Amino acid sequence: MKIAIAGATGTVGRHAARVAEQRGHEVVGLSRSLGTDLVSGNGLEEILHGVDAVIDVGNVQTTSTAASVDFFRTTSANLLAAEKSAGVRHHIALSIVGIDPVDSGYYAGKLEQERVVSAGEVPWTILRATQFHEFAEQTLARTTFGPFVLMPVATLQPVASAEVATSPVSLAEGEPRGRAADLGGPRVESLVDMARRYVRAAGIRKPVVPLRAPGALFSAMHRGALLAGVGATLGSQTFNEWLEERTRAGRLAGPDHAGGRPD
């Protein structure tokens, strides 16, 4: 197969490209660094000619509702229009488990993406996954103030981004199915506990203070509304295993440099 990956250089995209190539597929990378601008849409139709399936794991780093909605609406519409013209037979989009009650911030954009894809003319599959293990690292970067880390009280079911990347490739190899089974991590975790383990491993000498954060997102996370439900597929790598792997590789970031997908 010939598979195009939107966001091919990102957290999930680079893993998906590797998996697809290992399975013998021809991979077309779509990202700004590779010369394709999903926001403008210029050149998309030409590069998608001969492509069988498009995996969209493109991303934007923002907490703004307007910016997120605009990005995902625009890039999804551009991809779908180019796919229709180029004869692409399958569009696969990666979204987030349990986001229906969180129509704000970054998550509002993912909901808009789902609406655009499901209303489009290209046969589609939407895969929802839980937050990645990197979520604790990213939240740490945003909630460190002076000598303290103020960490929202939340219940997550984090999954390895490398494991998430395998699923869209498998879906691309099959027929469009609408909503695929959700994908979650192997264990339910406390975000506060994840942050405490992270700062210990990274040698950050700041206490992690639990915080009942306001807003729809952390309210939903506190209730456990973003956990994988019955029938979900579960990954195998736990947060502790991911943390140990990152520690061995020397890839733990301090609070001023942490990063990851905001989901």
C-alpha positions as CSV (number, residue, x, y, z in Angstrom):
1,M,0.0,0.0,0.0
2,K,0.9,3.6,-0.3
3,I,0.1,5.4,2.9
4,A,0.3,9.2,3.5
5,I,0.9,10.3,7.1
6,A,-0.1,13.8,8.1
7,G,2.1,14.9,11.0
8,A,4.8,12.4,10.0
9,T,7.5,14.0,12.1
10,G,5.4,14.3,15.3
11,T,5.2,12.2,18.4
12,V,2.9,9.6,16.8
13,G,3.6,10.2,13.2
14,R,7.3,9.2,13.3
15,H,6.4,5.9,15.0
16,A,3.6,5.3,12.5
17,A,5.9,5.9,9.5
18,R,8.4,3.5,11.0
19,V,5.7,0.8,11.5
20,A,4.3,1.3,8.0
21,E,7.7,1.0,6.4
22,Q,8.6,-2.1,8.4
23,R,5.4,-3.7,7.1
24,G,6.5,-3.0,3.5
25,H,4.3,0.0,2.8
26,E,5.4,3.0,0.8
27,V,5.1,6.1,3.1
28,V,4.5,9.6,2.1
29,G,5.2,12.1,4.8
30,L,3.0,15.2,5.1
31,S,4.4,17.9,7.4
32,R,5.7,21.5,7.1
33,S,9.3,20.3,7.7
34,L,8.9,17.9,4.7
35,G,7.5,20.7,2.5
36,T,3.8,20.2,2.8
37,D,1.6,22.8,4.6
38,L,-1.7,21.3,5.8
39,V,-3.1,24.7,6.8
40,S,-2.8,26.2,3.3
41,G,-3.4,22.9,1.5
42,N,-1.1,23.8,-1.3
43,G,0.3,20.8,-3.2
44,L,-1.8,18.3,-1.3
45,E,-3.7,16.9,-4.2
46,E,-0.6,16.3,-6.3
47,I,1.3,14.5,-3.5
48,L,-1.7,12.3,-2.7
49,H,-2.1,10.9,-6.2
50,G,-1.7,7.1,-6.0
51,V,-2.1,7.1,-2.2
52,D,-4.5,4.4,-0.8
53,A,-5.0,5.7,2.7
54,V,-4.2,8.9,4.7
55,I,-3.4,8.7,8.4
56,D,-4.0,12.1,10.1
57,V,-2.0,12.5,13.3
58,G,-1.2,16.2,12.6
59,N,-1.1,18.3,15.7
60,V,-1.0,21.9,17.1
61,Q,0.4,23.0,20.4
62,T,-2.3,25.3,21.9
63,T,-4.8,25.5,24.7
64,S,-6.9,28.1,22.8
65,T,-10.3,26.9,21.8
66,A,-10.4,29.2,18.7
67,A,-6.9,28.2,17.5
68,S,-7.5,24.5,18.0
69,V,-10.9,24.5,16.3
70,D,-9.5,26.6,13.4
71,F,-6.5,24.3,12.9
72,F,-8.3,21.0,13.0
73,R,-11.2,22.2,10.9
74,T,-8.9,23.7,8.3
75,T,-6.4,20.9,8.0
76,S,-9.1,18.2,8.0
77,A,-11.1,20.0,5.3
78,N,-7.9,20.5,3.2
79,L,-6.9,16.9,3.5
80,L,-10.4,15.5,2.7
81,A,-10.8,17.8,-0.4
82,A,-7.4,16.7,-1.7
83,E,-8.1,13.1,-1.0
84,K,-11.4,13.2,-2.8
85,S,-9.7,14.7,-5.9
86,A,-6.8,12.3,-5.7
87,G,-9.0,9.2,-5.3
88,V,-7.8,8.3,-1.8
89,R,-10.0,5.5,-0.5
90,H,-9.6,5.7,3.3
91,H,-9.0,8.5,5.8
92,I,-7.9,7.6,9.4
93,A,-8.0,10.3,12.1
94,L,-6.6,10.0,15.6
95,S,-8.7,11.5,18.3
96,I,-9.1,11.3,22.1
97,V,-11.1,9.1,24.4
98,G,-14.0,10.6,26.3
99,I,-13.8,14.2,25.0
100,D,-17.5,14.7,24.2
101,P,-18.2,16.7,27.4
102,V,-15.0,18.7,27.0
103,D,-15.8,21.0,24.1
104,S,-13.2,23.7,25.0
105,G,-9.5,24.3,24.5
106,Y,-7.4,21.8,22.5
107,Y,-10.2,19.2,22.9
108,A,-12.7,21.3,21.1
109,G,-10.5,21.1,18.0
110,K,-10.4,17.4,18.2
111,L,-14.2,17.3,18.4
112,E,-14.4,19.6,15.4
113,Q,-12.0,17.3,13.5
114,E,-14.3,14.3,14.2
115,R,-17.3,16.3,12.9
116,V,-15.5,17.3,9.7
117,V,-14.2,13.8,9.0
118,S,-17.5,12.0,9.7
119,A,-19.4,14.5,7.5
120,G,-16.9,14.2,4.6
121,E,-17.1,12.3,1.4
122,V,-14.0,10.1,1.9
123,P,-14.7,6.8,3.7
124,W,-13.3,7.2,7.2
125,T,-12.2,5.6,10.5
126,I,-11.7,7.5,13.7
127,L,-9.5,6.0,16.4
128,R,-9.8,7.5,19.9
129,A,-6.9,7.0,22.3
130,T,-6.3,8.0,25.9
131,Q,-3.6,10.5,26.9
132,F,0.0,9.6,26.2
133,H,2.5,8.9,28.9
134,E,4.1,12.3,28.0
135,F,1.0,14.1,29.4
136,A,2.5,14.2,32.9
137,E,5.7,15.7,31.5
138,Q,3.8,18.3,29.6
139,T,1.5,19.3,32.4
140,L,4.5,19.6,34.7
141,A,5.9,22.2,32.3
142,R,2.7,24.3,32.6
143,T,2.1,24.0,36.3
144,T,5.5,24.7,37.9
145,F,5.5,28.0,39.7
146,G,8.5,29.0,41.8
147,P,9.4,26.3,44.3
148,F,6.2,24.2,43.7
149,V,4.6,22.0,41.1
150,L,0.8,22.5,41.3
151,M,-0.6,19.3,39.7
152,P,-4.3,18.9,38.9
153,V,-6.1,16.0,40.5
154,A,-7.0,13.7,37.6
155,T,-7.4,10.1,36.8
156,L,-5.9,8.9,33.5
157,Q,-5.3,5.7,31.6
158,P,-2.1,6.7,29.8
159,V,-0.8,4.8,26.8
160,A,2.5,4.7,25.0
161,S,2.6,6.9,21.9
162,A,4.6,4.2,20.1
163,E,1.8,1.7,20.7
164,V,-0.8,4.2,19.6
165,A,1.1,4.6,16.3
166,T,0.7,0.9,15.4
167,S,-3.1,1.0,15.4
168,P,-3.7,3.6,12.6
169,V,-1.4,1.6,10.4
170,S,-3.4,-1.5,11.0
171,L,-6.6,0.4,10.4
172,A,-5.2,1.7,7.1
173,E,-4.6,-1.8,6.0
174,G,-8.3,-2.7,6.4
175,E,-11.6,-1.2,5.3
176,P,-13.1,2.0,6.7
177,R,-15.1,1.3,9.8
178,G,-16.3,4.6,11.2
179,R,-15.5,4.6,14.9
180,A,-12.9,2.0,15.8
181,A,-12.6,0.5,19.2
182,D,-11.0,3.0,21.7
183,L,-7.4,2.5,22.7
184,G,-6.1,2.9,26.3
185,G,-3.2,2.2,28.5
186,P,-2.8,-0.9,30.6
187,R,-3.4,0.8,34.0
188,V,-5.4,3.6,35.5
189,E,-3.1,6.2,37.1
190,S,-3.3,9.3,39.2
191,L,-1.8,12.3,37.5
192,V,-0.4,13.6,40.8
193,D,1.3,10.3,41.4
194,M,2.7,10.3,37.8
195,A,4.1,13.8,38.3
196,R,5.7,12.8,41.6
197,R,7.4,9.8,40.0
198,Y,8.5,11.9,37.1
199,V,10.1,14.7,39.3
200,R,11.9,12.1,41.4
201,A,13.3,10.4,38.3
202,A,14.3,13.7,36.7
203,G,16.0,15.0,39.9
204,I,13.6,17.9,40.2
205,R,13.7,19.1,43.9
206,K,10.2,20.6,44.1
207,P,7.2,19.2,45.9
208,V,4.2,18.3,43.8
209,V,1.1,19.9,45.4
210,P,-2.4,18.4,44.4
211,L,-4.7,21.1,42.9
212,R,-8.4,20.9,42.1
213,A,-8.0,22.6,38.7
214,P,-11.0,24.5,37.2
215,G,-12.4,23.9,33.8
216,A,-14.3,21.2,31.9
217,L,-11.2,19.2,31.0
218,F,-9.8,18.6,34.5
219,S,-13.3,18.2,35.9
220,A,-13.9,15.4,33.4
221,M,-10.4,13.9,34.2
222,H,-11.2,14.1,38.0
223,R,-14.4,12.1,37.4
224,G,-12.5,9.6,35.3
225,A,-14.6,10.4,32.2
226,L,-11.6,10.1,29.9
227,L,-10.8,6.5,30.8
228,A,-11.0,3.7,28.2
229,G,-14.4,2.0,28.5
230,V,-15.7,-1.5,27.9
231,G,-14.5,-3.0,24.7
232,A,-11.4,-0.8,24.4
233,T,-8.1,-2.2,23.2
234,L,-5.4,-1.8,25.8
235,G,-1.7,-1.2,25.3
236,S,1.0,-3.0,27.3
237,Q,3.7,-0.5,28.4
238,T,2.9,1.1,31.8
239,F,3.8,4.6,32.8
240,N,6.6,3.2,35.1
241,E,8.1,1.2,32.3
242,W,8.0,4.3,30.0
243,L,9.6,6.4,32.7
244,E,12.3,3.8,33.3
245,E,13.0,3.7,29.5
246,R,13.2,7.5,29.3
247,T,15.5,7.6,32.3
248,R,17.9,5.1,30.8
249,A,18.0,7.0,27.6
250,G,18.6,10.3,29.4
251,R,15.5,11.9,27.9
252,L,13.7,13.3,31.0
253,A,13.0,17.0,30.8
254,G,13.0,19.6,33.5
255,P,9.9,21.7,34.0
256,D,11.2,24.4,31.7
257,H,11.7,22.1,28.8
258,A,9.0,19.4,29.1
259,G,6.9,18.7,26.1
260,G,4.3,16.3,24.6
261,R,0.9,16.3,23.1
262,P,-1.7,18.3,25.0
263,D,-4.1,15.4,25.3
